[in-house]
Amino acid sequence: MRANERWEVAAVCDISASVRNLAGKQVTGAAIYDDPRPIFSDESIEVVGLFSLADSRPQQIRQALANGKHVLAEKPLGVDVVTEWRLVHEIEASNRFVAVNLFNRNAWYHKDIQQSIAAGEIGDLAVIRVCHMTPGHMPFEGHGPEGPPFHDCGMHYIDVARWYARSEYKDWHAQGLRMWGYKDPWWMQAHGTFANGVVFDITQGFIYGHLVKQQPHNCYVDAIGTKGVARMRHDFAEATRGDLWDPAHAAEDRTLQ
């Protein structure tokens, strides 16, 4: 935000003294608080960014809306689906913008693939496959207020698939597995169709190489068409062996077939 002339960071709040000290050094001229109430009540502030955890986010969103603020929020909006739907209805009834951080839409490779689809290079889009398997937390560590993996990180891939299909979900089949006796599903697979006939297949979980010396990731997006496939596939373990990640090498892992 400091690098974008559209924004002026007017105030920062954090309960951690060390973070407040850092904010004071990095955002000179901003008011620094250990309590968010002065920010919500400041009429000169138009937008608030809520980068806390999901257990405090619903109350903070409601505070922001009550004080006429637009909101930039991390995901998920709440600790469970019931709370989130209540918030959705309250947000829709307001006249404020509430944006949720689904940052995959900013990835260069998604933009490249979608450009190839729009140009007709793979024919008509038929199937979207998304996979994101990472080590992540062990189940006994949990995800705290953010909930199980698919409730937290999985929404990125639900959003990405719908973005590619440019349609709403029609039907789906899903299976979530509880690993090592933990109460929440730690591995999830969903497949089905969109209203326009495009098929989707999403796999997401945090059970991929937890205890190996160098933790791997399995991440890919396949846009399968009638004439070809646009594919993003990346070996994060290979990319992190050097001191810096080089986008030029990442581009080698994205192929158009």
Secondary structure, DSSP 4 states (H G I P E B T S, - for coil): -TTSTT----EEE-S-HHHHHHHHHHSTTSEEESSSHHHHH-TT--EEEE-S-TTTHHHHHHHHHHTT-EEEE-S-SSSSHHHHHHHHHHHHHSSS-EEE--GGGG-HHHHHHHHHHHTTTT-SEEEEEEEEE-----GGG--GGG-SHHHHTHHHHHHHHHHHHTS-EEEEEEEEEE-TT-SSEEEEEEEEEETTS-EEEEEEES-SSTTSSS---EEEEEEEESS-EEEEEE-HHHHTTSSS--HHHHHHTEEE-
